[in-house]
């Protein structure tokens, strides 16, 4: 038979070894304790905890932050750090309507005009009438 343990962060003592668990508490004072007492012991600390530490530098939480919220925020915060080729790969995975939907008609028009201006014109061939 498997054993299941439920850990309630709010009921754990305020001790340094419990600091990582206090980071996930619903009580702001325990989250504050956890962020102040936690010391990383490994370079392999996950990006989730790294982001959590960055957020805790601010003024606290206004609402629950789900893993889905974290993933979206992480991508938004780090998209600019991708290489131009990686950014292009991400953008190419989106449908054209979604990409164009964020641009105004004027922005699209200006871009198309720039493309037309940079495109070499083909010489016209004369047609003979038969």
VMD Tcl script that draws the C-alpha trace (Angstrom):
set ca {
  {0.00 0.00 0.00}
  {1.31 3.44 -0.97}
  {1.55 6.24 1.54}
  {0.31 9.68 0.63}
  {1.44 12.65 2.69}
  {-0.23 16.00 2.56}
  {1.99 18.91 3.55}
  {0.22 22.09 4.60}
  {2.82 24.83 4.23}
  {0.98 27.10 6.64}
  {1.31 24.56 9.43}
  {5.05 23.98 9.08}
  {7.40 25.62 11.58}
  {9.29 28.71 10.42}
  {12.63 26.98 10.02}
  {15.19 27.34 7.25}
  {14.78 23.75 6.07}
  {11.07 24.46 5.43}
  {11.75 27.69 3.51}
  {11.21 26.21 0.01}
  {7.79 24.91 1.06}
  {6.81 28.25 2.58}
  {7.31 29.83 -0.86}
  {4.10 28.05 -1.90}
  {2.07 29.08 1.12}
  {-1.13 31.06 0.78}
  {-0.04 33.28 3.68}
  {2.01 36.29 2.50}
  {4.03 36.41 5.74}
  {5.11 32.78 5.28}
  {6.01 33.43 1.65}
  {8.11 36.37 2.86}
  {9.83 34.15 5.42}
  {10.45 31.48 2.79}
  {11.98 33.91 0.31}
  {14.26 35.38 2.98}
  {15.37 32.08 4.51}
  {15.81 29.95 1.40}
  {19.37 29.42 0.18}
  {20.03 27.68 -3.10}
  {22.34 24.73 -2.77}
  {22.55 23.80 -6.44}
  {23.12 25.51 -9.75}
  {20.42 23.20 -11.08}
  {17.63 25.09 -9.32}
  {14.66 25.06 -11.64}
  {13.64 28.09 -13.63}
  {10.34 28.02 -11.76}
  {12.06 28.80 -8.45}
  {14.30 31.36 -10.13}
  {11.25 33.17 -11.49}
  {9.52 32.88 -8.13}
  {12.48 34.54 -6.42}
  {12.42 37.36 -8.97}
  {8.69 37.90 -8.35}
  {9.18 37.89 -4.59}
  {11.53 40.86 -4.93}
  {8.40 42.89 -5.68}
  {5.59 43.69 -3.31}
  {3.83 40.34 -3.04}
  {1.05 38.40 -4.67}
  {-2.29 39.71 -5.71}
  {-3.70 36.31 -6.74}
  {-2.85 32.66 -7.12}
  {-0.22 31.97 -9.79}
  {-0.74 28.68 -11.60}
  {1.83 26.69 -13.56}
  {0.04 27.74 -16.75}
  {0.37 31.38 -15.65}
  {4.06 30.79 -14.95}
  {4.71 29.28 -18.38}
  {2.99 32.17 -20.15}
  {4.86 34.77 -18.09}
  {8.19 32.98 -18.56}
  {7.79 32.96 -22.34}
  {6.83 36.65 -22.39}
  {9.80 37.57 -20.20}
  {12.33 35.52 -22.15}
  {11.19 35.73 -25.80}
  {13.55 38.65 -26.44}
  {16.48 36.50 -25.23}
  {15.96 34.01 -28.07}
  {18.13 34.30 -31.15}
  {16.45 35.93 -34.18}
  {16.22 32.48 -35.79}
  {14.53 31.01 -32.67}
  {12.10 33.93 -32.54}
  {11.29 33.36 -36.19}
  {10.63 29.66 -35.54}
  {8.21 30.54 -32.75}
  {6.41 33.13 -34.86}
  {6.17 30.77 -37.84}
  {4.29 28.32 -35.64}
  {1.42 30.84 -35.37}
  {-1.33 31.10 -37.97}
  {-0.93 34.15 -40.27}
  {-4.25 35.59 -39.06}
  {-2.91 35.65 -35.51}
  {0.32 37.36 -36.54}
  {-1.37 39.93 -38.76}
  {-4.16 40.48 -36.25}
  {-1.86 42.42 -33.93}
  {-0.84 44.86 -36.67}
  {-2.85 47.81 -37.91}
  {-3.81 48.03 -41.58}
  {-1.36 50.93 -41.89}
  {1.53 48.87 -40.45}
  {0.78 46.05 -42.89}
  {0.55 48.52 -45.80}
  {3.90 50.15 -44.89}
  {5.56 46.74 -44.64}
  {4.17 45.61 -48.00}
  {5.33 48.87 -49.58}
  {8.83 48.27 -48.20}
  {8.83 44.76 -49.61}
  {7.74 46.06 -53.01}
  {10.40 48.78 -52.98}
  {13.16 46.28 -52.17}
  {12.06 43.72 -54.75}
  {13.96 43.99 -58.02}
  {11.67 44.63 -60.91}
  {11.73 42.14 -63.76}
  {12.34 43.58 -67.20}
  {9.29 43.38 -69.38}
  {9.48 41.18 -72.40}
  {8.01 42.42 -75.59}
  {5.13 40.44 -76.97}
  {4.58 39.96 -80.63}
  {1.12 40.12 -81.99}
  {0.23 37.26 -84.20}
}
mol new
graphics top color blue
foreach p $ca { graphics top sphere $p radius 0.5 }
foreach p [lrange $ca 0 end-1] q [lrange $ca 1 end] { graphics top cylinder $p $q radius 0.2 }
display resetview
